[in-house]
């Protein structure tokens, strides 16, 4: 129902009491601005007294506005990335076991979503993905050592973008190779890493570097 409002000087909608909605909303907003702490206390008190109703209302709102909420959440994460990282790190430091359990439960309940998130991260961070993969392999074998974050970039420049085995350009899909393989006791340290083309790395596999190069016809 609409009615002429002398204050708005327009036909406006009315609430259940018959008051002008725009005027009432403006009045409430002004009151909340002046009485922020009191408003928070009132909201907490109402939520505590009406827990089931509040949850049901929130569930309905989230269902109707799911896309809008997703977009808003994504925008918040994008503009507050550092703040979120700091909060997450603090929370994990305070409750590592609880956080690990919660993360494991979420991964178990959302396997497809976890795969999609991992795939997107790997695509956006290829170098970090390579480094993490080698560090993970070394941890499993207990060889010791952790590779530097920007190792791939440094090696690419040092090798002038070429594979030391075939002398061809590395391209984008190069591999991080342990010069002395982990299987032969090689360490997972920066000085034991080289960049190889994928085909060369597959051929070398777990062979000793001297044996591999001799098989390729190089006199060592």
N, C-alpha and C positions, 0 to 999 in steps of 0.2 A: 504494500500500500504506500502511495506517495501523497505528500501534502506540501503546500507552500510553507517554507520556513522564512520568517522575517529576517533572521540573522544571516542565512545563506543567500537570501533573495533568489531562491530557486525551488523547484519541486524536488523534494528529497524523500528517500525511503525512511520509514519509521520503524523503531524497534517495538518490542512487545508492550512497553509502557507508553508508546505513542510519541516518544522523543525523536528528534531528528538524528539519524544515524551519523552523518558526517560531523555534526556539532558535538554529539556525545563521544565519538571516537577522539576528536581533538581535545576535548575536556579531559578524558581519561589519560591520553598520552601526556598532557601537560602535568597531570597529577602524578603519574608514574615517574616523570623526569625529576620532580621535586622530592618525591618520597620513594626513592629507589630501594633503600634498605627495607623499608616497611613493606614495599611491594614484594620483595624477595621472601621476606618472612611469611607474608600472607600466602604466597604460592607454595612454599614448603609445607605450611600447616594444612592447606587444602589438599595437596598431593598425598600427605601422610594419612589424612582422614578419608580420602577417596581413592585409595591405591588401585583397586580393581577397575573402577570407572576410568581413572586416568590412563591406565594401561590399554584399556579397550579403545578409548578415544584416540590414543597415540597410534595404535595398530591400524585403525581405520584411516587415519590421516596419512600414515606411511604408505598404505596400500593404494590410496587414491593419488598420492603425489610422489610415487616412487622415482620417476624419471627426474622430476624437479629436485628431489632430495639428493639423488646421485650426482647431478650436475653441480649442486651447491657444495657437496662434500668434496668433489674433485677440485673445484675452484679453491676451496679452503686449504686442501692439502698442497696445492700448487703454490699458493701465496704464503704458506706458513711451513714450508718444508723443514727449515732449520729448527724451528721451534718444536715441531713434532718429533724430529730426531732426538732432540735434547730430552724431551719428556719421556720418550720411549726408552732411551738409554738409562735415565734415572730410575724408571719403573723396573727395568730389567735388573739393574744393580741392586735394587732393594729386595726384589722377589724373583731371583733367577729360576728356581724350581717351578714356581707357580706360572711364570711366563712361558717356560718351555712346555709345560703340560697344556696350557691354554693354546699355544701355537700348534702343538701336535694334534690336539682335538679338532682344531679348525681345519688343519690340512686333511685329516681323515674324513671330515664331514664335507669338505669342498675340494675333492681331488681334481676335477676338471678346471675349476677356477684357478687353483694353485698352478696347474700346468700352463694355463693361459698367461698368468702373471709372470711366471718364470720365463716363458718363451719371449714375452715382450721385454723383460729386463735383459735377457741374453742378447736380444737383437740390438737393444739400445746401448749395451755395455759389453761389446765383444772382447775387449782386452781384459777387463776385470773377470769375465767368464773364463777365459783361458787360464789366468793366474789362479783363480779359485779352484779350477779343475786339477791343476798340477799340485797345489797345496793339499787338496783333499786326497789325492793319490799317495802323496808322501806321508800323510798322517796315518793312512791305512797300513803302510809298510813300516812305519816308525823309522823312516830314514833321517828325519830331523831337517830343520831349515824351513824358512818361509820366504817366498819370492816377493820382491818389491812390487808395488802397485803399478808403476810406470815402466816396468822392465821391457815390455814389448816395444814401446816407443823408442827407448834407448837403443835396444838391439837392432831395430829396423834402421836407425840412422847409422849405427856402427857398421852394419853389414851392407849399407848403401842400397837397401831394399832387395838384395839378392840372396838366393839360397846358396849356402856354402858347399852343398853337395853337387848340384847340377849347374850352378852359376846363372840360373834363370831368375827372372823377377819373382819375388815372393807372392805378389798379388794380395788380395784381401783375406783369403781364407788360409793363411799360413798357420802352422802349428808351433807350439813351444815344445822343444825337444830337450830332454836331459842328455847331454853329451855322453856321459857315462850313465847308462840306464839305471833307474831305481832298482830294477830286478837284479842288477849286478853290484848293488851296494852304493850307487851314485847318490850324492847328496842333493837335496832340494834347495840349492843356493843359486844366487844370481850367476856366479862364475861357472856353473855347470849347465847353463841353458844357452841354446842357440835357436834361431828361427829357421824352420825348414818348410819347403813346399809340402802340401799334404801327401802327395805321391811319394816323395822322398822319405818322409817320416814313416809312412806305412811300410816301406821297404826296409828301412833301418830297424824298426820295431825295438826289440830288446837286445840287439847286437852290440858288441863293443865297437866303438868308433873306428879303431884301427882295422879290425876284421871287416867291417862294413866297407870302408874306403878301399881296402885291398881287393875285395870282391868286385868293386866297380872299376878296377884296372889302374888305380893310382898306386905309384911306387912310394911306399913309406919306409 
